[in-house]
Amino acid sequence: MEAECRRVLKSSVQFEKRIRDRWRDKNREKNRRISELEQQVADLRRRLYEEG
């Protein structure tokens, strides 16, 4: 019984760790994309002011 509880707990912990790792990876990718878009906006604004 105790061994079964430990196995379930270990499995649960591993599952939660995978979820957190996936969330972190998605968050990093989202932040990278936001940074790229912010840079594009800054470049477009600079070009607009240079031409205007």
TORLODREN-591165 format. One record per residue (C-alpha): residue in one letter; x negated, y negated, z negated. Coordinates in nm, 4 decimals. Last residue first. Example, Ala and Ser with C-alpha at 12.3 -4.5 7.8 and 13.67 -1.06 7.14 Angstrom:
% residues 2
<pt><code>s</code><xx>-1.3670</xx><yy>0.1060</yy><zz>-0.7140</zz></pt>
<pt><code>a</code><xx>-1.2300</xx><yy>0.4500</yy><zz>-0.7800</zz></pt>
//
This chain:
% residues 52
<pt><code>g</code><xx>-0.7200</xx><yy>-6.2169</yy><zz>4.2803</zz></pt>
<pt><code>e</code><xx>-0.9769</xx><yy>-5.9767</yy><zz>4.4260</zz></pt>
<pt><code>e</code><xx>-1.2017</xx><yy>-5.9674</yy><zz>4.1186</zz></pt>
<pt><code>y</code><xx>-0.8999</xx><yy>-5.9671</yy><zz>3.8866</zz></pt>
<pt><code>l</code><xx>-0.7456</xx><yy>-5.6698</yy><zz>4.0653</zz></pt>
<pt><code>r</code><xx>-1.0765</xx><yy>-5.4846</yy><zz>4.0767</zz></pt>
<pt><code>r</code><xx>-1.1233</xx><yy>-5.5275</yy><zz>3.7008</zz></pt>
<pt><code>r</code><xx>-0.7655</xx><yy>-5.4174</yy><zz>3.6344</zz></pt>
<pt><code>l</code><xx>-0.8137</xx><yy>-5.1083</yy><zz>3.8519</zz></pt>
<pt><code>d</code><xx>-1.1369</xx><yy>-5.0179</yy><zz>3.6736</zz></pt>
<pt><code>a</code><xx>-0.9759</xx><yy>-5.0601</yy><zz>3.3296</zz></pt>
<pt><code>v</code><xx>-0.6800</xx><yy>-4.8475</yy><zz>3.4387</zz></pt>
<pt><code>q</code><xx>-0.9137</xx><yy>-4.5764</yy><zz>3.5687</zz></pt>
<pt><code>q</code><xx>-1.1100</xx><yy>-4.5798</yy><zz>3.2416</zz></pt>
<pt><code>e</code><xx>-0.7885</xx><yy>-4.5445</yy><zz>3.0413</zz></pt>
<pt><code>l</code><xx>-0.6896</xx><yy>-4.2531</yy><zz>3.2637</zz></pt>
<pt><code>e</code><xx>-1.0189</xx><yy>-4.0758</yy><zz>3.2049</zz></pt>
<pt><code>s</code><xx>-0.9929</xx><yy>-4.1293</yy><zz>2.8281</zz></pt>
<pt><code>i</code><xx>-0.6383</xx><yy>-3.9956</yy><zz>2.8267</zz></pt>
<pt><code>r</code><xx>-0.7578</xx><yy>-3.6874</yy><zz>3.0156</zz></pt>
<pt><code>r</code><xx>-1.0345</xx><yy>-3.6223</yy><zz>2.7631</zz></pt>
<pt><code>n</code><xx>-0.7888</xx><yy>-3.6715</yy><zz>2.4768</zz></pt>
<pt><code>k</code><xx>-0.5477</xx><yy>-3.4201</yy><zz>2.6310</zz></pt>
<pt><code>e</code><xx>-0.8293</xx><yy>-3.1698</yy><zz>2.6868</zz></pt>
<pt><code>r</code><xx>-0.9461</xx><yy>-3.2069</yy><zz>2.3272</zz></pt>
<pt><code>n</code><xx>-0.5876</xx><yy>-3.1636</yy><zz>2.2023</zz></pt>
<pt><code>k</code><xx>-0.5379</xx><yy>-2.8518</yy><zz>2.4135</zz></pt>
<pt><code>d</code><xx>-0.8596</xx><yy>-2.7013</yy><zz>2.2756</zz></pt>
<pt><code>r</code><xx>-0.7660</xx><yy>-2.7930</yy><zz>1.9187</zz></pt>
<pt><code>w</code><xx>-0.4191</xx><yy>-2.6399</yy><zz>1.9578</zz></pt>
<pt><code>r</code><xx>-0.5690</xx><yy>-2.3223</yy><zz>2.1020</zz></pt>
<pt><code>d</code><xx>-0.8100</xx><yy>-2.2988</yy><zz>1.8082</zz></pt>
<pt><code>r</code><xx>-0.5279</xx><yy>-2.3574</yy><zz>1.5589</zz></pt>
<pt><code>i</code><xx>-0.3149</xx><yy>-2.0837</yy><zz>1.7198</zz></pt>
<pt><code>r</code><xx>-0.6077</xx><yy>-1.8420</yy><zz>1.7253</zz></pt>
<pt><code>k</code><xx>-0.6787</xx><yy>-1.9125</yy><zz>1.3581</zz></pt>
<pt><code>e</code><xx>-0.3135</xx><yy>-1.8524</yy><zz>1.2696</zz></pt>
<pt><code>f</code><xx>-0.3240</xx><yy>-1.5112</yy><zz>1.4387</zz></pt>
<pt><code>q</code><xx>-0.6497</xx><yy>-1.4188</yy><zz>1.2654</zz></pt>
<pt><code>v</code><xx>-0.5002</xx><yy>-1.5118</yy><zz>0.9270</zz></pt>
<pt><code>s</code><xx>-0.1906</xx><yy>-1.3049</yy><zz>0.9989</zz></pt>
<pt><code>s</code><xx>-0.3973</xx><yy>-1.0032</yy><zz>1.1000</zz></pt>
<pt><code>k</code><xx>-0.6039</xx><yy>-1.0297</yy><zz>0.7830</zz></pt>
<pt><code>l</code><xx>-0.2871</xx><yy>-1.0563</yy><zz>0.5731</zz></pt>
<pt><code>v</code><xx>-0.1329</xx><yy>-0.7552</yy><zz>0.7457</zz></pt>
<pt><code>r</code><xx>-0.4496</xx><yy>-0.5489</yy><zz>0.6934</zz></pt>
<pt><code>r</code><xx>-0.4764</xx><yy>-0.6566</yy><zz>0.3310</zz></pt>
<pt><code>c</code><xx>-0.1121</xx><yy>-0.5636</yy><zz>0.2677</zz></pt>
<pt><code>e</code><xx>-0.1657</xx><yy>-0.2217</yy><zz>0.4305</zz></pt>
<pt><code>a</code><xx>-0.4735</xx><yy>-0.1595</yy><zz>0.2175</zz></pt>
<pt><code>e</code><xx>-0.2731</xx><yy>-0.2485</yy><zz>-0.0937</zz></pt>
<pt><code>m</code><xx>0.0000</xx><yy>0.0000</yy><zz>0.0000</zz></pt>
//
